[in-house]
């Protein structure tokens, strides 16, 4: 085996890996923080709507009973 050729190949390989490592380091990006968005609580909304409907129906029943 040609030792000079091997040395040249090994040196080129090391240079390539160094370049690749530098490129990989440059490509790493910082993670963006996720924005916290207020989520609607649909169950709570449904309960409130049902409560409102119940109170309205009770008031109507009372009104009808008065008349």
C-alpha positions in Angstrom: 0.0 0.0 0.0 1.2 3.5 -0.9 1.8 5.2 2.5 1.9 8.7 0.8 -1.5 8.1 -0.8 -2.9 6.8 2.5 -1.6 9.8 4.4 -3.1 12.2 1.9 -6.4 10.3 1.9 -6.5 10.4 5.8 -5.7 14.1 5.9 -8.4 14.9 3.4 -10.9 12.8 5.3 -10.1 14.6 8.5 -10.5 18.0 6.8 -13.8 16.9 5.4 -15.1 15.8 8.8 -14.0 19.1 10.3 -15.8 21.0 7.6 -18.9 18.9 8.0 -18.8 19.4 11.8 -18.6 23.2 11.3 -21.5 23.1 8.9 -23.6 21.1 11.3 -22.8 23.5 14.2 -23.8 26.4 12.0 -27.1 24.8 11.0 -28.3 24.3 14.5 -31.1 26.8 15.2 -32.4 28.1 18.4 -35.8 26.7 19.4 -38.6 29.2 19.2 -40.7 29.6 22.2 -44.3 28.5 21.6 -46.9 31.2 22.2 -49.4 30.3 24.8 -52.9 30.8 23.4 -55.9 30.9 25.7 -58.1 27.9 24.9 -61.8 28.0 25.2 -63.4 25.7 27.7 -66.3 24.3 25.7 -67.7 22.3 28.6 -67.8 25.3 30.8 -69.6 27.3 28.0 -72.1 24.5 27.6 -72.8 24.4 31.4 -73.2 28.2 31.5 -75.6 28.2 28.5 -77.6 25.4 30.1 -77.8 27.4 33.3 -78.9 30.5 31.5 -81.6 28.5 29.6 -82.8 26.9 32.9 -83.1 30.3 34.6 -84.9 31.8 31.7 -87.4 28.9 31.6 -87.9 29.2 35.4 -88.6 32.9 35.1 -91.0 32.3 32.2 -92.8 29.7 34.3 -93.1 32.1 37.2 -94.3 34.8 35.0 -97.0 32.5 33.5 -98.0 31.4 37.0 -98.5 35.0 38.0 -100.9 35.6 35.1 
